[in-house]
């Protein structure tokens, strides 16, 4: 491919247009680690975009291993589709279904109306690192399949189930029996003093407005993170990371347990 034809324009639109990602049912994955993890975790790769000529050993091995259409794209065009740090391969990957039953009901992060793709990716990365079973994005929110979110997750998006749900009601119906724990700088109890070892929905609110009224009403407990210094609060993804670390600490101390299917 050496011109900006219809196929190229479609791929280019996947980078910036959420509605077109949704209609096409696919998104672009850039960079060595994210592409590798997408393949390792069994995501459906529809097309691999590659430069003409010789490629690295990593790219050769991946091209040989993946049963997907391969398209040679002129380097200057591929650079427009690729992350600037790695223009060698770009994968066109199918979107997974937004079904809550993809997530084991154990420690589930709920990110309520996040406005920033980077914060979604960062929280996905933290949830993966600290043993959460999945992440749910609720309400009118940024897209976890935006390239900025995918990059910020450093590939954890492909290892951790992420599901988009319009309303809190669907999540509460699915998670019946789990405790619902909100996070807020004015929470009623320090996070280290609350038991996070059982099935838990851990709520993280919008970066500016915090949790919605509906989620506040649903929370049985709201925890706070003690902080000092000049900072009055933490970034939403940073706060979620701290609480996830505390949950992981408590769970290690309590010993192994079985997640509810």
VEXKOLPA-581889 format. One line per field, with one value per residue: residue number from 1; x, y, z of N, C-alpha, C, O, CB in turn; residue in one letter. Coordinates in steps of 0.001 Angstrom, whole numbers, plus 500000, padded with zeros to 6 digits. Glycine has a CB too. Example, Ala and Ser with C-alpha at 12.3 -4.5 7.8 and 13.67 -1.06 7.14 Angstrom:
2
k: (1_2)
npx: (513190_512850)
npy: (494310_497750)
npz: (507800_507080)
capx: (512300_513670)
capy: (495500_498940)
capz: (507800_507140)
cpx: (513200_512900)
cpy: (496700_500030)
cpz: (507800_507870)
opx: (514236_513409)
opy: (496681_501138)
opz: (508465_508039)
cbpx: (511308_514084)
cbpy: (495527_499402)
cbpz: (509046_505725)
r: (A_S)
//
This chain:
261
k: (1_2_3_4_5_6_7_8_9_10_11_12_13_14_15_16_17_18_19_20_21_22_23_24_25_26_27_28_29_30_31_32_33_34_35_36_37_38_39_40_41_42_43_44_45_46_47_48_49_50_51_52_53_54_55_56_57_58_59_60_61_62_63_64_65_66_67_68_69_70_71_72_73_74_75_76_77_78_79_80_81_82_83_84_85_86_87_88_89_90_91_92_93_94_95_96_97_98_99_100_101_102_103_104_105_106_107_108_109_110_111_112_113_114_115_116_117_118_119_120_121_122_123_124_125_126_127_128_129_130_131_132_133_134_135_136_137_138_139_140_141_142_143_144_145_146_147_148_149_150_151_152_153_154_155_156_157_158_159_160_161_162_163_164_165_166_167_168_169_170_171_172_173_174_175_176_177_178_179_180_181_182_183_184_185_186_187_188_189_190_191_192_193_194_195_196_197_198_199_200_201_202_203_204_205_206_207_208_209_210_211_212_213_214_215_216_217_218_219_220_221_222_223_224_225_226_227_228_229_230_231_232_233_234_235_236_237_238_239_240_241_242_243_244_245_246_247_248_249_250_251_252_253_254_255_256_257_258_259_260_261)
npx: (500841_500729_499463_497063_494565_491138_491160_493402_492562_490437_491801_493309_491288_490553_492310_491513_488755_486173_483559_483821_485595_483907_481848_483274_484201_486790_490229_493348_496542_499594_503156_505763_505450_502585_501442_502585_501512_498788_498634_499662_497686_495543_493848_491827_493454_493037_494335_497723_499877_502695_506088_507576_510052_512909_512437_512577_513712_511813_509473_509373_508972_506494_504839_504935_503639_501023_497772_496631_495567_498127_499520_501566_502839_503723_506624_506372_503630_502958_504191_502431_500401_501499_502835_505168_507494_507790_507584_507337_505483_501952_498951_495676_493025_490333_487557_486676_483721_481431_480793_479827_480208_482687_484416_485778_484108_485607_487960_487063_487560_485819_485565_484269_482868_485364_487410_489746_491706_494329_494321_492568_494069_496307_495119_494150_496584_497587_495569_495943_498556_498222_496535_493751_490571_489302_488237_485751_484242_482108_479197_479116_482032_485622_487341_488451_489805_490989_493979_495707_494935_495463_498259_499038_498348_500338_500106_498660_495948_495334_495611_493887_490443_488401_485534_482877_480129_476911_475305_475148_473377_473264_475751_475561_473506_474748_476851_475761_475876_478571_480730_480475_482694_483511_485787_487179_488364_487222_486368_484874_486492_489891_491723_493364_492149_489911_488334_489334_489346_487370_484886_484692_483582_485425_485264_486151_486171_485212_487745_487476_484896_484480_482814_479628_476297_474656_476450_477634_475493_475203_477455_478581_480546_482872_486148_489171_492363_495012_496830_499604_501527_501644_499769_496326_494765_494740_495503_493001_493646_496026_495124_493429_495377_496818_494866_494394_496895_496802_494656_495808_497892_496470_495223_497349_498266_496095_496108_495632_492639_489529_488220_484881_482964)
npy: (498817_502051_504446_506802_505238_503948_501903_502571_505049_504197_502734_504797_506375_504826_505524_507956_508227_507342_506405_505236_503185_501626_500974_499546_497533_497140_498006_499863_498553_499422_499180_497104_495570_495808_494667_492118_491082_491138_489104_486909_486608_485751_487439_488478_489008_490850_492067_492552_495167_495984_497022_497167_494748_493686_492761_492956_490240_489697_490704_489051_486520_486919_487546_485110_483505_484361_484006_485926_488528_490077_493178_495077_498229_501416_502962_505686_505996_503990_505013_507004_505605_504256_503969_506414_505426_502885_501779_499454_497206_497242_496295_495374_494897_492934_494236_493199_491584_493571_492285_491514_488997_488188_488806_487547_487526_489024_490932_493784_496591_499592_502168_505200_507163_508138_510722_510878_509182_508257_507971_505831_503763_503746_502958_500453_499146_499215_497746_495239_494727_494490_492385_492528_491357_492370_495286_497737_500146_502782_504673_507851_508077_508217_506279_502991_501799_503714_504865_506170_505222_502497_502540_503634_501566_499766_497290_495773_495908_493757_491602_491795_491642_494148_496030_497869_499601_501015_501843_502032_500271_497804_496774_496507_494628_492401_492038_491240_490569_491113_493337_496909_499389_502662_505287_508198_511454_512396_510149_507744_506034_505061_503535_501336_500311_499004_495987_494381_491900_490151_489391_492255_495389_497986_501334_504018_507410_509967_512166_514888_515365_513276_510419_509495_510452_508216_506055_506771_506450_503713_502671_500825_501458_504125_504745_506424_507835_508433_511385_513690_516755_519283_518530_518243_516222_513103_512183_510475_507913_507435_507368_505137_503208_503172_502183_499687_498511_498294_496501_494256_493778_493113_490780_489071_488700_487377_484967_482391_482423_481507_482839_483928_482508)
npz: (500000_498978_498923_500239_500459_500589_502524_504069_505076_506661_508668_509723_510793_512950_514914_515958_516056_517912_517425_514910_515515_517050_515238_513307_514886_515786_516640_516677_517476_518784_518934_520380_522838_523500_521122_521174_523599_523022_521118_522600_524538_523139_521637_518863_515979_513187_511025_510098_509826_508021_507211_503893_502759_504742_508176_511803_513951_515937_514683_512397_513579_514807_512628_511333_513154_513549_512373_510226_508001_506105_505381_503386_503983_502904_504326_505185_505389_507191_509444_510146_511294_513371_516732_517730_518784_517792_514740_513345_513261_513119_514590_513665_515616_516864_518690_521976_523408_525356_527998_531233_532302_531514_533503_536468_539589_541923_543004_541730_539800_539436_537280_537251_534881_533651_532306_530891_528606_529167_531961_532267_531032_532754_535191_534468_534105_536753_538053_536894_537792_540557_541020_540525_539301_537127_535215_535158_533168_533616_532621_530810_529226_528662_526115_526562_524465_523014_521480_523294_525787_525444_525109_527613_529278_528874_527661_529503_529108_527512_529115_531234_531873_530516_530636_529248_530525_530422_532656_536268_537401_536028_536690_539491_539708_538559_540345_542744_546174_546527_548307_548141_547646_547967_546923_548284_549121_551413_552735_555060_556517_557001_554358_554988_557189_556472_555493_552649_551518_550611_547969_546014_544835_543765_543789_541725_541115_538693_537363_538012_539137_540873_542354_540980_542071_542160_542405_544817_546551_546327_547526_550240_552016_552263_551530_552557_551635_553657_553467_553260_553350_550746_548900_548179_547307_545422_542040_540104_538991_540366_543021_542882_542394_544814_546590_545442_545872_548668_548924_547701_549507_551846_550961_550403_553009_554092_552806_550216_548213_546660_543708_543040_540408)
capx: (500000_501580_498641_496056_493324_490024_491552_494291_491758_489689_492719_493655_490135_490509_493158_490949_487296_485597_482371_484262_486107_482777_481156_484128_484468_488233_491062_494758_497472_500911_504276_506167_504850_501145_501125_502972_500565_497507_498760_499840_496440_494519_492942_491678_494170_492461_495312_499025_500444_504147_506804_508162_511439_513326_511964_513321_513394_510514_508404_509313_508356_505086_504163_504818_502811_499647_496952_495926_495953_499302_499532_502768_502462_504888_507092_505862_502230_502938_504574_501239_499529_502244_503420_506426_508634_507899_506797_507588_504235_500715_497932_494262_492550_488892_487091_485998_482354_481274_479974_480366_480592_484104_485191_485486_483670_486505_488304_486721_487651_484821_486004_483031_482923_486694_487455_491059_492132_495549_493997_492024_495175_497119_494407_494169_497929_497664_494669_496634_499737_497872_495704_492304_490040_488809_487915_484519_484110_480677_478708_479695_483439_486646_487337_489646_490484_491717_495415_496370_494647_496186_499673_499226_498212_501550_499751_497792_494596_495133_495702_492845_489165_487896_484174_482173_478732_476311_474642_475554_472391_473678_476904_475102_472763_475732_477756_474990_476615_479889_480705_480714_483567_483864_487012_486946_489257_486458_485802_484585_487472_491153_491661_494037_491314_488722_488627_489180_489731_486267_484427_484618_483591_486200_484797_487023_485321_485687_488910_487088_483652_484398_481768_478273_475395_474165_477474_477793_474398_475382_478623_478339_481634_483744_487457_490049_493803_495649_497923_500168_502194_500835_498728_495016_494155_495527_494918_492094_494360_496992_494371_493034_496568_497121_493875_494663_498045_496345_493871_496751_498603_495558_494946_498543_498304_495000_496331_494909_491196_488985_487286_483566_482848)
capy: (500000_503235_505650_506932_504742_503822_501053_503353_506056_503501_502466_506082_506813_504054_506182_509193_508282_506264_505857_504353_501966_500810_500443_498544_496457_496902_499139_499687_498281_499888_498917_495706_494890_495618_493704_490790_490625_490865_487778_485903_486424_485189_488396_488247_489969_490782_492475_493044_496147_495857_497710_496264_494350_492963_493246_492380_488856_489708_490873_487841_485443_487211_487414_483685_482811_484863_483747_487171_489215_490929_494225_495908_499641_502280_503398_506989_505819_503194_505901_507755_504706_503590_504720_506969_504654_501586_501838_498245_496484_497723_495252_495723_493874_492979_494607_492115_491944_494240_491398_491425_487632_487998_489164_486826_488466_488983_492341_494419_498049_500315_503541_505897_508330_508732_511652_510867_507831_507875_507506_504474_502846_503651_502171_499068_498629_498993_496642_494026_494524_494191_491204_492683_490391_493072_496704_498140_501576_503068_505996_508568_507992_508032_504940_502208_501355_504865_504542_506693_504284_501253_502788_503821_500270_499018_495918_495120_495833_492450_490578_492034_491967_495514_496020_499151_499413_502347_502210_501353_499247_496522_496293_496088_493377_491345_491866_491034_489810_491710_494644_498048_500289_503879_505992_509637_512096_512590_508867_507581_505174_504902_502337_500215_499823_498336_494654_494306_490558_489409_489936_493707_496403_499136_502445_505177_508389_510894_512922_516199_515357_512148_509433_509985_510285_506839_505181_507115_505810_502257_502269_500541_502112_504991_504789_507548_507596_509502_512038_514853_517645_520341_517957_518115_514976_512372_511862_509332_506665_507249_506946_503755_502377_503027_501291_498347_497984_497893_495277_493161_493508_492380_489450_488259_488361_486458_483685_482184_482227_481189_483840_483437_482593)
capz: (500000_498854_498849_501293_499873_501528_503649_504931_505766_507707_509777_510330_511585_514197_515896_516498_516010_518729_516769_513826_516152_517481_514057_512666_515828_515844_517027_516331_518569_518360_519837_520505_523989_523354_520057_521657_524610_522360_520507_523650_525282_522273_521003_517429_515130_511850_510011_510543_508903_508108_506139_502897_502976_505934_509474_512911_514276_516629_513702_511568_514355_515024_511341_511026_514147_513611_511189_509941_506769_506214_504369_503348_503935_502716_505650_505605_505769_508418_510541_510565_512046_514435_517819_517224_519278_517122_513513_512562_513057_513732_514506_513693_516545_517095_520020_522689_523809_526651_528830_532586_532643_531213_534693_537706_540622_543075_543217_540458_539816_538647_537014_536938_533983_533466_531179_530270_528222_529858_533308_532142_530801_533966_536193_533981_534405_538195_538393_536474_538633_541944_541150_540319_538337_535954_535365_534502_532913_533603_532274_529668_529619_527628_525533_526889_523247_522469_521497_524493_526872_525171_525405_529056_529954_528518_527301_530491_528557_526888_530152_532237_531225_530652_530104_529290_530904_530481_533909_537490_537788_535466_537456_540815_539549_538297_541486_543967_547174_546744_548968_547248_548404_547260_547313_548331_550083_552644_553120_556477_557166_556270_553528_555644_558280_555931_554947_551191_551112_549995_546680_546201_543779_544221_542964_541511_540461_537673_537796_538541_539912_541787_542081_540748_543212_542164_542967_546234_547278_546286_548313_551647_552743_551464_552179_552226_551695_554426_552758_553930_552413_550148_548040_548816_546840_544435_540750_540229_538741_541452_544201_542652_542530_546239_547203_544918_546601_549997_548761_547445_550770_552731_550413_550642_554427_554394_552154_548955_548243_545343_543190_542643_538956)
cpx: (500885_500782_497612_494687_492264_490400_492450_493494_490920_490587_493092_492521_490049_491350_492443_489440_486699_484409_482766_484908_484959_482055_481965_484379_485942_488968_492511_495589_498876_501964_504510_505429_503334_500773_501443_501948_499187_497522_498832_498545_495252_493522_492934_492359_493640_493482_496595_499585_501950_504816_507269_509570_511667_512756_512775_512921_512065_509376_508269_508599_506860_504287_503956_503820_501333_498931_496078_496393_497178_499304_500834_502351_503739_505306_506507_504388_502120_503276_503384_500297_500184_502594_504804_507646_508808_506988_506879_506312_503103_499679_496543_493569_491052_488585_486434_484579_482344_480297_480619_480788_482007_484973_484817_485130_484509_486836_488146_486787_486556_485306_484794_483300_484323_486729_488728_491472_493383_495295_493370_493161_496047_496439_494288_495516_498057_496780_495293_497785_499372_496749_494215_491837_489468_488536_486675_484521_482627_480393_479351_481176_484346_486700_488596_490404_491050_493208_496142_496127_495415_497661_499913_499103_499449_501258_498848_496346_494305_495183_494560_491530_488727_486554_483560_480691_478086_475856_475205_474618_472801_474840_476448_474305_473722_476536_477004_475753_478010_479728_481045_481442_483925_485194_486752_487877_488559_485784_485699_485638_488749_491160_492299_493202_490064_489117_488304_489458_488610_485920_484075_484496_484298_485919_485814_486244_486014_486778_488560_485927_483566_483298_480422_477432_474900_475185_477727_476713_474586_476508_478232_479351_482380_485070_488252_491498_494418_496818_498398_500858_501230_499693_497421_494326_495108_494767_494092_492817_495380_496283_493921_494196_496907_496150_494062_495875_497629_495506_494782_497506_497726_495345_496159_498593_497247_495202_495450_493423_490726_488001_485969_483409_481756)
cpy: (501244_504525_505645_506525_504548_502982_501819_504382_505431_503222_503760_506585_506056_504697_507303_509189_507087_505606_504899_503086_501039_500192_499342_497344_496126_498170_498829_499471_498565_499465_497442_495011_494743_494611_492283_490250_490348_489467_486696_485605_486074_486157_488156_489361_489805_491090_492899_493949_496178_496670_496713_495857_493646_493612_492549_490929_488765_489781_489640_486709_485678_487067_485956_482988_483186_484613_484963_487713_490072_491925_495005_497354_500463_502881_504725_506915_505017_504056_506728_506917_504154_504545_505196_506187_503318_501573_500543_497453_497212_496630_495874_494587_494056_493401_493401_492531_492628_493431_491258_490009_487276_488198_488242_487835_488276_490417_493045_495932_498618_501749_504287_507159_508941_509592_511526_509456_507357_507374_506112_503477_502662_502791_500709_498426_498309_497830_495303_493711_494047_493168_491406_491699_491059_494527_497011_499654_501882_504502_506562_508769_507983_506555_504172_501709_502523_504537_505044_505789_502988_501426_502887_502517_499406_497538_495221_495052_494456_491306_490657_492340_493397_495573_497403_498897_500797_502771_501421_500199_497874_495921_495772_494787_492202_491016_491675_490131_490337_493016_495734_499112_501478_504431_507486_510246_512353_511294_508700_506769_505127_503563_501129_499607_499103_497025_494622_492905_489771_489969_491421_494433_497623_500303_503573_506171_509191_511802_514265_516117_514239_511180_510106_509758_508847_505895_505500_506436_504299_501785_502012_501222_503009_505140_506001_507106_508727_510088_513233_515717_518653_519798_517826_516821_514310_512293_510580_508006_506390_506773_505496_502798_502133_502049_499858_497723_497505_496618_494077_492786_492684_490954_488531_487791_487326_485087_483503_481992_482000_482267_483195_483541_483553)
cpz: (500000_498760_499973_500736_500966_502748_504615_505726_506885_508917_510491_511228_512911_515294_516621_516664_516746_518040_515647_514371_516510_516291_513388_513573_515946_516232_516666_517582_518054_519375_520078_521644_523839_522263_520517_522649_524010_521748_521578_524388_524382_521685_519498_516651_513712_510762_510700_509455_509109_507014_505092_503314_504289_507197_510561_513156_515000_515630_512811_512303_514539_513730_510965_511932_514075_512290_510927_508596_507040_505054_504482_503115_503796_504060_506110_506006_507068_509626_511030_511416_513301_515553_517381_517688_518565_515913_512720_512264_513757_513531_514525_514441_516789_518526_520694_523062_525172_527502_530204_532950_532178_532457_535850_538809_541881_543458_541881_540630_538919_538502_536458_536123_533851_532201_530356_529895_528957_531266_533281_531972_532024_535017_535765_534322_535891_538621_538029_537427_540032_542070_541059_539258_537094_536269_534536_534358_532779_533176_531023_529956_528403_527243_525929_525668_522439_522517_522732_525698_526686_525514_526906_529820_529770_528269_528295_530036_527984_527898_531148_531541_531544_529934_530270_529545_531046_531874_535083_537831_537278_536258_538818_540743_539371_539546_542797_544925_547433_547521_547950_548058_547536_547743_547247_549369_551415_553091_554626_557223_556327_555542_554218_556758_557788_555259_553455_550666_550438_548626_546826_544876_544354_543281_542924_540663_539383_538220_538443_539510_540933_541388_541844_541991_543307_542770_544428_547075_547359_547199_549760_552542_551772_552203_551700_552331_552519_553636_553568_552895_551825_549303_548813_548414_545852_543116_540874_540034_539837_542713_544062_542826_543999_546901_546703_545611_547990_549933_548534_548712_551706_552246_550545_552097_554785_553783_550936_549186_546823_544918_542833_541140_538537)
opx: (501685_501356_497333_493789_492468_490010_492283_493730_490712_490181_493178_492768_489529_491125_492739_488894_486724_484270_482120_484787_485028_481690_481414_484727_486310_488416_492861_495375_499299_501673_503589_504835_502825_499879_500666_501555_498496_496540_498145_498325_494102_492441_493920_491908_493781_493492_496564_499745_502429_504190_507350_510206_510746_512611_513569_511914_511268_508420_507151_507742_506059_503181_502945_503214_500479_499431_494926_497482_497265_499113_501163_501611_504720_504449_506179_503939_501298_502721_503334_499489_499503_502647_505534_508710_509849_505778_506529_506087_503277_499539_496270_493528_490563_489263_485705_484266_483153_479147_481799_481642_482472_486140_483638_485779_484177_486061_488997_486135_486386_485441_484356_483894_484455_486156_488781_491583_493483_495970_493616_493220_496485_497096_494322_495563_498576_497183_495177_497969_500122_496088_493461_492622_489178_488593_486560_484775_481952_481214_480034_481535_483904_486175_489703_491534_491530_493668_497099_497013_495956_498254_500865_499686_499592_502048_498306_495587_493151_494837_494287_491494_488691_486452_483710_480070_478644_476004_475678_475034_472701_474901_476896_474422_473529_476868_477565_476221_478588_478716_481810_480903_484564_485668_486177_488152_489224_484745_486350_485676_488695_490653_491821_493504_489251_490115_487157_489775_488895_486565_483255_485210_483824_486295_486284_485715_487226_486752_489278_485960_482670_482898_480117_477799_474743_474829_478008_476981_474181_476522_477634_479056_482505_485115_488039_491823_494346_497697_497690_500782_500132_498742_497404_493407_496142_493537_494438_492630_495586_496775_494020_494024_497244_496562_493901_495871_498051_495634_494561_497737_498170_495294_496001_498921_497459_494541_494612_493001_491463_487063_485932_483704_481525)
opy: (501453_505591_504608_507350_504935_503302_501730_504564_506049_503446_503801_507150_506588_504441_507574_510058_505961_504383_503869_502023_499828_499017_498330_496264_494975_499268_497682_500113_498027_499404_496629_493955_493640_493789_491358_489087_489426_488732_485680_484474_486099_485741_487687_490507_488741_490453_493529_493535_496372_496979_495519_496534_493081_494832_491654_490454_487869_489010_489228_486028_484749_486525_485597_481992_482407_484968_485017_487387_490722_491551_495529_497663_500222_503269_504885_507677_505324_503861_507109_507456_503645_505760_504451_506266_502675_501380_500524_497069_497737_496096_496787_493454_495179_492981_492656_493721_492303_493821_490928_489830_486165_487803_488157_488872_487489_491055_492918_496486_498180_502465_504034_508113_510162_509237_512021_508601_506187_506454_505303_502468_501548_501980_499816_497284_497254_497016_494337_492560_493282_493091_490528_491262_490381_494954_496606_500368_501309_505405_505859_509549_507771_505696_504640_501240_502341_503978_504413_505612_502438_500550_502304_502371_498396_496661_494164_494219_494027_490170_489679_493225_493799_495207_498033_498079_501667_503937_500296_499244_496886_494710_494712_493939_491139_489856_491927_489059_490033_493706_495504_499666_501327_504091_507985_509620_512513_511332_509419_506809_505150_502569_500007_498510_498645_496964_494810_492741_488795_490907_491789_494134_498224_500264_504032_505814_509106_512170_514727_516724_514246_511126_511145_508970_508315_505025_504594_505919_503672_500623_502862_501532_502687_505597_506524_506138_509884_509351_513727_515442_518853_520525_517360_516368_514872_512333_509695_507076_505234_505878_504717_501696_501013_501189_498912_496527_496439_495750_493008_491604_491692_490025_487332_486639_486495_484131_484355_481468_482277_482585_482052_484608_483742)
opz: (500912_498540_500575_500569_502116_503871_505832_506921_507929_510058_511718_512294_513892_516477_517785_517343_516248_518070_515453_513763_516302_516327_512955_513095_516177_516165_516386_518610_517031_520570_519996_521428_524033_522463_520281_522557_524443_521846_521481_524821_524819_521269_518931_516658_513110_509708_511757_508307_510226_506000_505380_504122_504879_507280_510270_512631_514723_515714_512503_511741_514437_513739_510361_511537_514499_511222_511356_508123_508082_503897_505546_502181_504500_504854_507286_506863_507932_510707_512200_512171_514191_515364_516727_517073_518706_516033_511540_511116_514857_512430_515304_513962_516905_519464_520039_523034_526041_527703_530322_533818_532429_532465_536192_538940_542768_544170_541000_541514_537781_539495_535336_536627_533932_531172_529230_530775_529327_531727_534175_532675_532311_535672_536612_534779_536255_539452_538785_537824_540638_543106_541479_538416_536109_537422_533380_535328_531923_533342_530278_530837_527274_527951_525666_525802_521320_523513_523180_526534_527645_526144_527426_530894_530459_528618_527976_530531_527968_527572_531844_530686_532706_528763_531317_528867_531715_532240_534923_538486_538005_536466_539255_541628_539962_539787_543863_544541_548477_547400_547013_549017_546495_548827_546280_550393_552439_553751_555383_558453_555097_556063_554050_557229_558591_554540_553050_549488_549744_548157_547667_543919_545318_542110_543966_539611_539189_539395_539330_540580_541777_540225_542428_542863_544405_543565_545212_548160_548338_547607_550419_553696_550591_553346_550607_553018_552105_553190_554446_551698_552344_549015_549952_549096_545490_543091_541657_540818_540208_543402_545010_543348_544383_547679_547475_545903_548436_550796_549103_548967_552284_553051_550777_552380_555669_554190_550642_550217_545877_545649_542376_540602_537343)
cbpx: (499044_502468_497941_496017_493574_488818_492270_495382_490846_489099_493986_493970_488839_490990_494391_491324_486799_485167_481489_485245_486930_481803_480876_485455_483715_488751_490921_495281_497341_500918_504047_507673_505170_500494_501913_504360_500450_497214_500004_500892_496126_493796_493360_490189_495737_491298_494759_500008_499819_504571_508002_508191_512319_514855_510422_513105_514499_510427_508663_510730_509038_504920_504956_506169_503327_499630_496080_496158_494786_500607_498305_503757_501650_504581_508582_506047_501451_503921_505711_500494_499096_503503_503497_506560_508481_507545_507259_508571_504345_500240_498085_493662_493334_488259_486101_486789_481458_480770_479802_479346_479605_484542_484950_486704_482163_487808_489770_485307_489062_483394_487236_482284_481968_487777_487321_492091_492383_496491_493051_491038_496011_497399_493017_493909_499015_497264_493320_497155_500538_497476_495988_491949_488974_487553_489114_483273_484903_480077_478934_478970_483686_488046_487225_489263_489526_491396_496075_495880_493147_496021_500147_498220_496987_502596_500978_497870_494404_496177_497014_493240_488075_488912_483305_482377_478609_475147_473134_475603_470996_474073_477955_474250_471802_476675_478681_473612_476702_480619_481703_479365_484850_482777_488215_485457_489788_485409_486623_483252_486899_492369_492348_495366_490919_487986_487820_490109_490214_485037_483195_485843_482124_487731_483464_488388_484773_484531_489815_486730_482493_484168_481659_477634_474202_473818_478768_477738_473065_475661_479719_478363_482598_483081_488240_489781_494442_496133_497486_501154_502849_501703_499166_494133_492757_495866_496020_490962_495051_497759_493155_492450_497753_497062_492438_494893_499147_495535_492885_497743_499023_494213_494530_499816_498112_493701_496092_495471_490465_488302_487871_482449_482581)
cbpy: (499999_503105_505755_508395_503412_503207_499787_504054_506780_502181_501754_507123_506618_502629_506717_510317_508318_506805_506991_505085_502307_501647_501564_499169_495235_496382_499450_500899_496799_501420_499600_495611_495654_496939_494037_490839_491658_491927_487713_486361_487676_484192_489860_488151_489750_491738_493629_491865_497566_494386_498494_496931_495538_492903_492985_493202_488236_490890_492114_487394_485316_488619_488121_483012_483103_486369_482464_488215_490082_490080_495166_495427_500064_503406_503506_508011_505117_502020_506829_508273_503568_502963_503864_508407_504413_500423_502995_497359_495036_499102_494242_495931_493938_491616_495796_491717_490696_495716_490002_491920_486663_488961_490648_485941_488276_488161_492512_493977_498533_500256_503588_506248_509391_507628_513063_511487_507783_509032_508492_504378_503330_505040_502763_499013_499651_500258_496806_494172_495808_495457_490581_494141_489545_492407_497608_497653_502013_502809_506928_509949_506744_508528_505022_501039_500553_506189_505114_508115_503997_500832_504071_504820_499529_499158_495119_495849_496893_492226_490698_493195_490976_496577_494944_499950_498586_502403_501979_502337_499608_496690_497420_497188_493467_491761_493063_490430_488394_491960_494680_498610_499558_504918_505596_509959_513406_513685_507756_506932_503748_505004_502593_500664_500968_499255_493558_495303_489805_489441_489140_494211_496757_498808_502965_504770_509311_511731_513153_517127_515256_512634_508440_509290_511247_506392_505303_508648_506131_501809_503343_499055_501065_506395_503493_508759_507518_508976_512475_514438_516850_521236_516580_519304_515238_510958_511709_509449_506709_508560_507860_503604_503029_504397_501782_498401_499051_499021_495420_493551_494835_493102_489558_489056_489609_487031_482563_480981_483439_479805_484554_484217_481228)
cbpz: (501220_497644_497473_501850_499115_500830_503146_504094_504768_507159_509271_509239_510787_513951_515234_515625_514552_520091_516214_512908_517413_518306_513053_512264_515427_514500_518549_515550_519093_518180_521147_520726_525274_523057_518761_522308_525722_521270_519604_524636_526065_523004_521326_517040_515186_511741_509126_510859_509117_508010_506699_501504_502904_506012_509661_514170_515124_517610_512844_511163_515720_515592_510254_511144_515528_513950_511371_511067_506220_506222_504520_502236_505214_501684_505643_504484_504639_508316_510099_509348_511171_513885_519117_517653_520754_518085_512655_513293_513568_513109_515662_512228_517883_516798_519942_523953_523843_526471_528159_533579_532042_530108_535082_538134_540940_542765_543790_539968_539351_539314_536006_538221_534477_533390_531678_531198_526740_529901_533994_530948_529661_534531_536441_532441_533984_538950_537680_535033_538727_542651_542395_539905_538990_535425_534931_535294_531627_534974_533409_529414_530463_528124_524004_527737_522383_523272_520282_524798_526950_523688_524716_529591_529434_529624_527136_531813_527483_525815_530880_533187_531668_530066_530813_527965_532240_529556_533802_538644_537251_533995_537634_541453_538348_537167_541602_543645_546757_545389_550169_546638_548888_547428_546397_548659_549514_552447_552547_556641_557375_557232_552195_556197_559171_554926_555699_550509_552299_550894_546153_546953_543281_544273_543482_540815_541465_537135_536625_537412_538991_543199_543237_539524_543102_540750_542177_546430_546613_544864_548245_551892_553396_551205_551902_553157_550249_555801_551337_555053_551306_549305_547491_548460_546181_544947_539667_539222_537379_541733_544420_541270_541817_546947_546896_543398_546713_550642_547592_546339_551460_552830_548942_550293_555270_553913_553124_548213_548889_545350_541969_543354_538369)
r: (X_X_X_X_X_X_X_X_X_X_X_X_X_X_X_X_X_X_X_X_X_X_X_X_X_X_X_X_X_X_X_X_X_X_X_X_X_X_X_X_X_X_X_X_X_X_X_X_X_X_X_X_X_X_X_X_X_X_X_X_X_X_X_X_X_X_X_X_X_X_X_X_X_X_X_X_X_X_X_X_X_X_X_X_X_X_X_X_X_X_X_X_X_X_X_X_X_X_X_X_X_X_X_X_X_X_X_X_X_X_X_X_X_X_X_X_X_X_X_X_X_X_X_X_X_X_X_X_X_X_X_X_X_X_X_X_X_X_X_X_X_X_X_X_X_X_X_X_X_X_X_X_X_X_X_X_X_X_X_X_X_X_X_X_X_X_X_X_X_X_X_X_X_X_X_X_X_X_X_X_X_X_X_X_X_X_X_X_X_X_X_X_X_X_X_X_X_X_X_X_X_X_X_X_X_X_X_X_X_X_X_X_X_X_X_X_X_X_X_X_X_X_X_X_X_X_X_X_X_X_X_X_X_X_X_X_X_X_X_X_X_X_X_X_X_X_X_X_X_X_X_X_X_X_X_X_X_X_X_X_X)
//
